Amino acid sequence: MSNLSENGDKNKIKSLKLMLVGEAAVGKSSIMYRYTQNTFTYSMLGTAGIDFKKKDVVVDDTKIKIVLFDTAGHDRFRKIIKNHCRGANGIVIVYDVSEESSIEKLSNWMTDIQENADKDVELLLLGNKVDIAERKISEEQSKELSQRLNIPMLETSAKTGFNIEEAFDLIINNILKKEKFETEKTTENRETPVIQQKIVTKKKKEEGCQCLIF
């Protein structure tokens, strides 16, 4: 997936709203900055409520504006986050592979998404901070979590950039495939002719004797 050139034509660009959710300090802000600006800082401040960045990309000659929302992991901001779930095309649920407690509350985030997000929202699990040597959540545990929740999963490092582009390529392509499938399905249903069964009524024979008169 390539960045959109500033010299590209002025045609209207398709927009996708993506969200990063998860507990505090799992690296959501670092993921956002790594993806949108390819930068990383050790002194990243915690997000207060909602922050967002934009990035233009091209997928199969389609120009797409990604609006990526970074959300706070603190309970006091939960209501704001729930409101922003509505209308999201994709939600990335982030946990920290070096902190076991970061997956303990994933069920709460899943409940929030199920209750507030659109039914067709695309989901992705990210196990962040794989650059840390002493990880507490193994890759096998991450795979088991992915299978249990029935959500695609990738492990990433916002620090090194490992799998960050690949993660967003995955969720964006899955969103576009789903939209294409729904569009083709709607078009097919619209173009399928409705064949009305023609009912032929058999004419009754006249009752009584039919005599020939000479």
Backbone as JSON, one array per atom type, in Angstrom:
{
  "sequence": "MSNLSENGDKNKIKSLKLMLVGEAAVGKSSIMYRYTQNTFTYSMLGTAGIDFKKKDVVVDDTKIKIVLFDTAGHDRFRKIIKNHCRGANGIVIVYDVSEESSIEKLSNWMTDIQENADKDVELLLLGNKVDIAERKISEEQSKELSQRLNIPMLETSAKTGFNIEEAFDLIINNILKKEKFETEKTTENRETPVIQQKIVTKKKKEEGCQCLIF",
  "N": [[0.85, -1.18, 0.0], [0.65, 2.15, -0.92], [1.74, 5.54, -0.21], [-0.28, 8.44, -0.84], [0.41, 10.49, -3.53], [1.23, 13.96, -3.47], [0.86, 15.28, -5.8], [-1.15, 14.07, -7.09], [-4.31, 13.56, -8.85], [-7.23, 15.69, -8.43], [-9.49, 14.37, -7.66], [-12.32, 13.22, -5.77], [-11.64, 11.81, -2.61], [-11.94, 8.65, -1.11], [-12.99, 8.06, 2.22], [-11.96, 6.56, 5.27], [-12.76, 5.65, 8.55], [-10.85, 4.82, 11.25], [-10.19, 3.27, 14.42], [-8.23, 3.19, 17.41], [-8.25, 1.22, 20.22], [-8.05, 0.22, 23.68], [-6.35, -0.73, 26.77], [-4.77, 1.72, 28.97], [-1.48, 2.9, 28.21], [-0.64, 0.85, 26.47], [0.44, 1.44, 24.08], [-0.96, 2.76, 22.05], [-0.97, 5.45, 21.1], [1.67, 5.65, 20.2], [1.62, 3.8, 18.14], [-0.15, 5.09, 16.39], [1.34, 7.41, 15.68], [3.6, 6.21, 14.58], [2.5, 4.95, 12.34], [1.24, 7.06, 10.88], [3.16, 9.13, 10.73], [5.61, 7.97, 10.79], [7.28, 8.05, 13.07], [8.76, 7.86, 16.37], [8.7, 8.25, 19.88], [10.13, 8.26, 23.14], [9.04, 9.75, 25.13], [6.24, 9.9, 25.06], [3.15, 11.36, 25.7], [0.25, 10.53, 27.65], [-2.96, 9.95, 26.13], [-5.59, 12.3, 26.3], [-8.75, 11.71, 26.35], [-9.67, 11.92, 23.15], [-7.66, 11.71, 20.26], [-6.46, 12.4, 16.95], [-5.1, 11.49, 13.72], [-4.32, 11.95, 10.23], [-3.95, 10.15, 7.18], [-3.13, 9.7, 3.8], [-3.61, 7.18, 1.43], [-3.08, 4.81, -1.27], [-4.93, 2.26, -2.69], [-5.03, -0.29, -4.89], [-5.31, 1.57, -7.03], [-7.24, 3.16, -5.94], [-7.94, 6.05, -4.19], [-7.57, 6.77, -0.82], [-8.49, 8.28, 2.2], [-7.29, 7.97, 5.33], [-8.56, 8.29, 8.48], [-7.43, 8.26, 11.55], [-8.2, 7.46, 14.77], [-7.04, 7.92, 18.01], [-7.54, 6.64, 21.17], [-8.16, 7.27, 24.67], [-7.2, 5.13, 27.39], [-8.32, 5.16, 29.86], [-10.92, 4.76, 32.32], [-12.56, 6.99, 32.8], [-12.89, 8.24, 30.41], [-14.48, 6.67, 28.94], [-17.16, 6.98, 27.98], [-16.93, 8.92, 25.98], [-15.38, 7.54, 24.14], [-17.09, 5.43, 23.47], [-19.07, 6.81, 22.04], [-17.62, 7.59, 19.8], [-17.21, 5.2, 18.55], [-19.34, 4.69, 16.93], [-20.05, 4.62, 13.53], [-17.48, 4.0, 12.8], [-15.27, 2.44, 10.51], [-13.38, 0.53, 10.95], [-11.91, -1.07, 13.81], [-9.14, -1.2, 15.88], [-7.92, -3.26, 18.28], [-5.81, -2.96, 20.91], [-3.24, -4.54, 22.77], [-0.7, -5.1, 25.29], [2.09, -7.04, 24.97], [3.94, -7.38, 26.92], [2.72, -7.07, 29.29], [0.57, -8.67, 31.27], [-1.89, -7.89, 32.36], [-3.04, -6.3, 30.46], [-4.57, -7.76, 28.71], [-6.58, -8.71, 30.23], [-8.82, -7.1, 30.43], [-9.87, -7.07, 27.92], [-12.29, -8.18, 27.23], [-14.1, -6.31, 28.17], [-13.7, -4.2, 26.39], [-14.52, -5.44, 24.06], [-17.23, -5.77, 24.62], [-18.06, -3.07, 24.73], [-17.64, -2.39, 22.05], [-19.4, -4.14, 20.7], [-21.83, -3.18, 21.65], [-21.92, -0.53, 20.81], [-20.65, 0.05, 18.35], [-20.99, -0.09, 14.71], [-22.65, -2.88, 13.17], [-21.28, -4.12, 11.08], [-18.63, -3.49, 11.42], [-15.11, -3.72, 10.96], [-12.68, -5.68, 12.65], [-9.52, -5.85, 14.42], [-6.89, -7.42, 16.16], [-4.09, -6.29, 17.98], [-1.03, -7.21, 19.23], [1.1, -5.43, 20.91], [4.48, -4.06, 21.38], [6.47, -6.05, 20.96], [9.14, -5.8, 20.84], [10.22, -5.77, 23.35], [12.21, -7.68, 25.45], [11.57, -9.41, 27.66], [8.8, -10.75, 27.48], [5.41, -11.2, 28.53], [3.16, -12.3, 27.54], [2.78, -14.89, 25.42], [3.42, -15.68, 21.93], [1.88, -17.82, 21.17], [-0.23, -17.66, 23.01], [-1.37, -15.31, 22.13], [-2.29, -16.1, 19.62], [-4.19, -17.99, 20.38], [-5.98, -16.32, 21.69], [-6.84, -14.79, 19.53], [-8.18, -16.76, 18.02], [-10.19, -17.49, 19.8], [-11.71, -15.14, 20.06], [-12.32, -14.82, 17.47], [-11.1, -13.0, 15.71], [-8.85, -11.39, 13.48], [-5.26, -11.32, 14.05], [-2.22, -9.6, 14.75], [1.22, -9.26, 15.7], [3.07, -6.49, 16.9], [5.47, -3.75, 16.84], [5.66, -0.59, 17.85], [7.88, 0.86, 18.36], [10.05, -0.11, 16.76], [8.77, -0.25, 14.37], [7.92, -2.62, 13.38], [5.68, -4.62, 11.64], [3.7, -2.62, 11.62], [2.78, -1.11, 9.33], [1.87, -3.33, 7.9], [-0.21, -4.21, 9.52], [-2.18, -2.19, 9.31], [-2.55, -2.23, 6.57], [-3.77, -4.72, 6.39], [-6.27, -4.45, 7.81], [-7.47, -2.37, 6.39], [-7.66, -3.43, 3.77], [-9.36, -5.6, 4.31], [-11.68, -4.23, 5.03], [-12.31, -2.96, 2.6], [-12.7, -5.18, 0.94], [-14.96, -6.29, 2.11], [-16.81, -4.24, 1.69], [-16.87, -4.23, -1.11], [-17.93, -6.77, -1.61], [-20.5, -6.49, -0.46], [-21.53, -4.49, -2.11], [-21.52, -5.74, -4.64], [-23.29, -7.79, -4.09], [-25.66, -6.39, -3.58], [-26.04, -5.18, -6.07], [-26.37, -7.44, -7.69], [-28.76, -8.51, -6.67], [-30.45, -6.45, -7.38], [-30.42, -6.54, -10.14], [-31.41, -9.0, -10.8], [-33.99, -10.46, -12.53], [-37.48, -10.49, -11.81], [-39.4, -13.19, -12.16], [-42.57, -13.66, -13.15], [-45.04, -16.01, -12.59], [-47.02, -17.25, -15.09], [-50.37, -17.71, -15.05], [-52.38, -20.06, -16.39], [-55.62, -20.46, -17.28], [-57.71, -23.09, -17.74], [-60.14, -23.43, -20.21], [-63.45, -24.1, -19.51], [-65.34, -26.89, -20.62], [-68.42, -26.69, -22.34], [-71.32, -27.62, -20.68], [-73.65, -30.37, -21.07], [-75.5, -31.86, -23.81], [-74.27, -31.71, -27.07], [-75.72, -31.34, -30.03], [-75.89, -32.15, -33.5], [-77.62, -30.59, -36.05], [-79.39, -31.43, -38.89]],
  "CA": [[0.0, 0.0, 0.0], [1.54, 3.3, -1.07], [1.23, 6.85, 0.18], [-0.86, 9.2, -1.93], [1.26, 11.58, -3.97], [0.61, 15.28, -3.38], [0.6, 15.75, -7.15], [-2.21, 13.27, -7.67], [-5.42, 14.39, -9.31], [-8.05, 16.29, -7.39], [-10.74, 13.63, -7.52], [-12.76, 13.0, -4.39], [-10.96, 10.68, -1.99], [-12.74, 7.85, -0.19], [-12.53, 8.22, 3.59], [-12.21, 5.47, 6.2], [-12.53, 5.99, 9.95], [-10.31, 3.72, 12.04], [-9.99, 3.61, 15.83], [-7.36, 2.39, 18.26], [-8.77, 1.13, 21.57], [-7.31, -0.68, 24.56], [-5.98, -0.17, 28.06], [-3.76, 2.79, 28.98], [-0.04, 2.57, 28.13], [-0.33, -0.31, 25.62], [1.17, 1.93, 22.9], [-1.87, 3.2, 20.99], [-0.48, 6.72, 20.52], [2.91, 5.36, 19.47], [1.21, 3.13, 16.9], [-0.71, 6.11, 15.52], [2.41, 8.26, 15.15], [4.46, 5.4, 13.71], [1.79, 4.69, 11.08], [0.92, 8.28, 10.13], [4.31, 10.02, 10.55], [6.81, 7.14, 10.86], [8.12, 8.56, 14.15], [8.59, 7.23, 17.68], [9.33, 8.97, 20.97], [10.03, 7.62, 24.44], [8.34, 10.64, 26.05], [4.87, 10.05, 24.59], [2.19, 11.67, 26.75], [-1.01, 9.79, 27.55], [-4.04, 10.65, 25.42], [-6.71, 12.77, 27.12], [-9.97, 11.62, 25.55], [-9.53, 11.48, 21.76], [-6.74, 12.41, 19.36], [-6.52, 11.75, 15.64], [-4.2, 11.87, 12.65], [-4.8, 11.54, 8.92], [-2.96, 9.65, 6.23], [-3.69, 9.34, 2.5], [-2.98, 6.02, 0.81], [-3.69, 4.32, -2.51], [-5.1, 0.82, -2.73], [-5.56, -0.69, -6.21], [-5.66, 2.8, -7.76], [-8.29, 3.88, -5.22], [-7.38, 6.98, -3.21], [-8.27, 6.62, 0.45], [-8.03, 9.09, 3.33], [-7.43, 7.27, 6.6], [-8.68, 9.14, 9.67], [-7.1, 7.31, 12.62], [-8.5, 8.0, 16.09], [-6.36, 7.33, 19.16], [-8.44, 6.85, 22.31], [-7.58, 7.07, 26.0], [-7.55, 3.84, 27.98], [-8.84, 5.36, 31.22], [-12.36, 4.57, 32.44], [-13.3, 8.26, 32.81], [-13.11, 8.66, 29.02], [-15.18, 5.57, 28.27], [-18.36, 7.44, 27.3], [-16.49, 9.59, 24.75], [-14.92, 6.5, 23.22], [-18.27, 4.72, 22.98], [-19.72, 7.65, 21.03], [-16.81, 7.61, 18.58], [-17.28, 3.89, 17.9], [-20.38, 4.73, 15.9], [-19.57, 5.09, 12.23], [-16.11, 3.54, 12.5], [-15.17, 1.34, 9.55], [-12.52, -0.49, 11.54], [-11.43, -0.82, 15.17], [-7.96, -1.97, 16.23], [-7.88, -3.47, 19.73], [-4.39, -3.1, 21.2], [-2.79, -4.97, 24.1], [0.75, -5.06, 25.49], [2.55, -8.42, 25.2], [4.82, -7.4, 28.1], [1.89, -6.79, 30.46], [-0.55, -9.6, 31.26], [-3.15, -7.23, 32.71], [-3.59, -5.58, 29.31], [-5.57, -8.58, 28.01], [-7.63, -9.09, 31.17], [-10.01, -6.28, 30.22], [-10.26, -7.06, 26.51], [-13.72, -8.51, 27.14], [-14.84, -5.05, 28.36], [-13.63, -3.46, 25.13], [-15.37, -6.14, 23.1], [-18.62, -5.44, 24.97], [-18.28, -1.7, 24.28], [-17.71, -2.39, 20.58], [-20.64, -4.82, 20.3], [-22.98, -2.37, 22.03], [-21.9, 0.83, 20.29], [-20.15, 0.15, 16.97], [-21.85, -0.65, 13.66], [-22.56, -4.34, 13.15], [-20.34, -4.61, 10.06], [-17.3, -2.93, 11.65], [-14.0, -4.67, 10.85], [-11.87, -5.68, 13.87], [-8.16, -6.4, 14.36], [-6.16, -7.46, 17.43], [-2.67, -6.03, 17.88], [-0.2, -7.42, 20.41], [2.17, -4.47, 20.71], [5.71, -4.07, 22.18], [7.22, -7.3, 20.85], [10.57, -5.48, 20.93], [10.64, -5.99, 24.73], [12.74, -9.05, 25.56], [10.83, -10.21, 28.64], [7.37, -10.66, 27.23], [4.59, -11.99, 29.45], [2.12, -12.97, 26.75], [3.48, -15.56, 24.33], [2.79, -15.64, 20.61], [0.85, -18.86, 21.18], [-1.38, -17.12, 23.73], [-1.98, -14.32, 21.24], [-3.02, -16.85, 18.59], [-5.36, -18.58, 21.04], [-6.9, -15.21, 21.91], [-7.4, -14.46, 18.22], [-9.13, -17.81, 17.65], [-11.33, -17.45, 20.72], [-12.52, -13.98, 19.75], [-12.59, -14.87, 16.03], [-10.63, -11.72, 15.17], [-7.46, -11.49, 13.0], [-4.29, -10.81, 15.02], [-0.82, -9.43, 14.4], [2.05, -8.7, 16.76], [3.71, -5.3, 16.36], [6.32, -2.9, 17.67], [5.64, 0.81, 17.41], [9.24, 1.37, 18.52], [10.86, -0.47, 15.59], [7.94, -0.19, 13.17], [7.62, -3.98, 12.96], [4.3, -5.01, 11.33], [2.72, -1.53, 11.73], [2.18, -0.93, 8.0], [1.17, -4.57, 7.55], [-1.45, -4.28, 10.31], [-3.18, -1.3, 8.72], [-2.87, -2.78, 5.24], [-4.69, -5.84, 6.59], [-7.63, -4.05, 8.18], [-8.02, -1.56, 5.29], [-8.04, -4.35, 2.68], [-10.53, -6.36, 4.75], [-12.83, -3.32, 4.94], [-12.62, -2.75, 1.19], [-13.25, -6.44, 0.41], [-16.31, -6.42, 2.63], [-17.64, -3.26, 0.99], [-17.03, -4.7, -2.48], [-18.84, -7.91, -1.57], [-21.85, -5.99, -0.21], [-21.95, -3.75, -3.3], [-21.83, -6.73, -5.69], [-24.48, -8.52, -3.66], [-26.8, -5.49, -3.79], [-26.22, -5.03, -7.52], [-26.88, -8.71, -8.21], [-30.16, -8.61, -6.29], [-31.2, -5.44, -8.11], [-30.48, -6.88, -11.55], [-32.07, -10.29, -11.0], [-35.38, -10.22, -12.92], [-38.51, -11.23, -11.09], [-40.2, -13.94, -13.15], [-43.92, -13.91, -12.67], [-45.62, -17.24, -13.16], [-48.24, -17.0, -15.84], [-51.39, -18.7, -14.71], [-53.25, -20.34, -17.53], [-56.88, -21.06, -16.86], [-58.25, -23.97, -18.78], [-61.54, -23.11, -20.48], [-64.36, -25.21, -19.23], [-66.19, -27.36, -21.71], [-69.83, -26.44, -22.08], [-72.0, -28.82, -20.2], [-74.85, -30.78, -21.81], [-75.31, -32.55, -25.08], [-74.13, -30.86, -28.25], [-76.28, -32.11, -31.13], [-75.76, -31.59, -34.83], [-78.94, -30.56, -36.68], [-79.33, -31.47, -40.36]],
  "C": [[0.89, 1.24, 0.0], [0.89, 4.57, -0.57], [0.71, 7.57, -1.04], [0.05, 10.37, -2.27], [0.52, 12.9, -3.88], [0.26, 15.82, -4.75], [-0.48, 14.93, -7.85], [-3.37, 14.14, -8.09], [-6.32, 14.77, -8.15], [-9.38, 15.57, -7.19], [-11.05, 13.41, -6.04], [-12.13, 11.72, -3.84], [-11.91, 9.97, -1.03], [-12.15, 7.97, 1.21], [-12.9, 7.01, 4.44], [-11.87, 5.93, 7.62], [-12.07, 4.74, 10.69], [-10.09, 4.2, 13.47], [-9.01, 2.65, 16.48], [-7.94, 2.4, 19.67], [-7.96, 0.12, 22.37], [-6.93, 0.02, 25.84], [-4.91, 0.91, 27.93], [-2.35, 2.2, 28.9], [0.28, 1.31, 27.32], [0.38, 0.12, 24.33], [0.3, 2.41, 21.76], [-1.37, 4.47, 20.3], [0.78, 6.5, 19.7], [2.62, 4.67, 18.15], [0.68, 4.15, 15.91], [0.39, 6.96, 14.88], [3.35, 7.48, 14.25], [3.81, 5.2, 12.35], [1.63, 5.97, 10.25], [2.13, 9.15, 9.84], [5.65, 9.29, 10.57], [7.8, 7.69, 11.9], [7.83, 7.79, 15.44], [9.33, 8.07, 18.71], [9.11, 8.24, 22.29], [9.18, 8.45, 25.41], [6.9, 10.91, 25.6], [3.93, 10.28, 25.77], [0.92, 10.85, 26.54], [-2.09, 10.62, 26.87], [-5.15, 11.04, 26.39], [-7.96, 12.77, 26.25], [-9.7, 11.04, 24.18], [-8.5, 12.34, 21.05], [-6.87, 11.73, 18.0], [-5.46, 12.31, 14.69], [-4.77, 11.36, 11.34], [-3.63, 11.06, 8.06], [-3.66, 9.26, 4.94], [-2.9, 8.2, 1.89], [-3.7, 5.68, -0.48], [-3.74, 2.81, -2.45], [-5.75, 0.46, -4.06], [-6.11, 0.51, -6.98], [-6.81, 3.58, -7.12], [-7.65, 4.77, -4.15], [-8.22, 6.96, -1.94], [-7.65, 7.52, 1.51], [-8.33, 8.33, 4.6], [-7.49, 8.31, 7.72], [-8.56, 8.19, 10.87], [-7.27, 7.99, 13.98], [-7.76, 7.2, 17.16], [-7.18, 7.66, 20.4], [-7.72, 6.57, 23.63], [-8.05, 5.73, 26.57], [-8.16, 3.95, 29.36], [-10.37, 5.3, 31.24], [-13.13, 5.88, 32.35], [-13.59, 8.78, 31.4], [-13.97, 7.65, 28.25], [-16.39, 6.03, 27.45], [-18.01, 8.12, 25.97], [-16.1, 8.56, 23.7], [-16.1, 5.74, 22.63], [-18.97, 5.49, 21.87], [-18.95, 7.63, 19.72], [-16.8, 6.26, 17.87], [-18.3, 3.88, 16.77], [-19.82, 5.32, 14.61], [-18.15, 4.69, 11.88], [-16.16, 2.39, 11.5], [-14.34, 0.19, 10.1], [-12.05, -0.08, 12.93], [-10.28, -1.77, 15.46], [-7.87, -2.04, 17.75], [-6.45, -3.83, 20.11], [-4.17, -3.61, 22.63], [-1.27, -5.02, 24.1], [1.25, -6.46, 25.83], [3.5, -8.52, 26.39], [4.05, -7.15, 29.39], [0.63, -7.65, 30.42], [-1.88, -8.92, 31.53], [-3.81, -6.54, 31.52], [-4.6, -6.41, 28.53], [-6.73, -8.98, 28.94], [-8.92, -8.33, 30.95], [-10.43, -6.19, 28.75], [-11.75, -7.35, 26.33], [-14.58, -7.25, 27.33], [-14.84, -4.23, 27.07], [-14.5, -4.11, 24.06], [-16.84, -5.84, 23.35], [-18.97, -4.03, 24.49], [-18.46, -1.63, 22.77], [-19.03, -3.01, 20.12], [-21.87, -3.96, 20.57], [-23.05, -1.03, 21.31], [-21.46, 0.96, 18.84], [-21.16, -0.42, 15.98], [-21.62, -2.16, 13.57], [-21.51, -4.86, 12.17], [-18.92, -4.05, 10.24], [-16.24, -4.03, 11.59], [-13.11, -4.54, 12.08], [-10.49, -6.3, 13.62], [-7.54, -6.33, 15.74], [-4.69, -7.17, 17.16], [-2.0, -6.28, 19.22], [1.05, -6.59, 20.25], [3.34, -4.71, 21.67], [6.46, -5.41, 22.13], [8.73, -7.07, 20.87], [11.11, -5.69, 22.34], [11.01, -7.46, 24.92], [11.92, -9.93, 26.49], [9.33, -10.05, 28.45], [6.61, -11.6, 28.16], [3.49, -12.75, 28.73], [2.8, -13.57, 25.52], [2.72, -15.41, 23.02], [1.68, -16.68, 20.52], [-0.4, -18.39, 21.9], [-2.12, -16.09, 22.87], [-2.82, -15.01, 20.16], [-4.29, -17.48, 19.17], [-6.42, -17.52, 21.3], [-7.61, -14.82, 20.62], [-8.46, -15.47, 17.81], [-10.39, -17.76, 18.52], [-12.28, -16.3, 20.41], [-12.94, -13.94, 18.29], [-12.27, -13.53, 15.37], [-9.2, -11.91, 14.67], [-6.5, -10.82, 13.98], [-2.92, -10.66, 14.38], [-0.07, -8.92, 15.62], [2.9, -7.59, 16.15], [4.7, -4.69, 17.35], [6.28, -1.5, 17.1], [7.04, 1.4, 17.48], [10.08, 1.12, 17.26], [10.09, -0.32, 14.28], [7.52, -1.56, 12.67], [6.11, -4.22, 12.83], [3.26, -3.88, 11.46], [2.01, -1.3, 10.39], [1.34, -2.14, 7.62], [-0.17, -4.67, 8.27], [-2.53, -3.41, 9.68], [-3.52, -1.69, 7.3], [-3.93, -3.87, 5.37], [-6.11, -5.36, 6.86], [-8.26, -3.2, 7.07], [-8.48, -2.46, 4.15], [-9.26, -5.18, 3.05], [-11.8, -5.51, 4.68], [-13.26, -3.17, 3.49], [-13.22, -4.01, 0.55], [-14.69, -6.62, 0.85], [-17.27, -5.46, 1.91], [-17.9, -3.7, -0.45], [-18.02, -5.85, -2.56], [-20.28, -7.44, -1.39], [-22.39, -5.25, -1.42], [-22.35, -4.71, -4.41], [-23.09, -7.5, -5.36], [-25.74, -7.69, -3.91], [-27.11, -5.34, -5.26], [-26.82, -6.27, -8.13], [-28.37, -8.86, -7.89], [-31.02, -7.63, -7.07], [-31.41, -5.83, -9.56], [-31.17, -8.21, -11.82], [-33.54, -10.06, -11.34], [-36.35, -11.08, -12.1], [-39.42, -11.89, -12.12], [-41.55, -14.25, -12.54], [-44.5, -15.13, -13.38], [-46.94, -16.9, -13.84], [-49.24, -18.12, -15.58], [-52.34, -18.86, -15.88], [-54.49, -21.05, -17.03], [-57.46, -21.86, -18.01], [-59.74, -23.69, -18.95], [-62.4, -24.34, -20.26], [-65.13, -25.61, -20.47], [-67.64, -27.09, -21.34], [-70.51, -27.77, -21.68], [-73.2, -29.14, -21.08], [-74.49, -31.42, -23.13], [-75.25, -31.56, -26.21], [-74.57, -31.69, -29.45], [-76.09, -31.39, -32.45], [-77.12, -31.69, -35.51], [-78.74, -30.5, -38.18], [-80.62, -30.93, -40.9]]
}
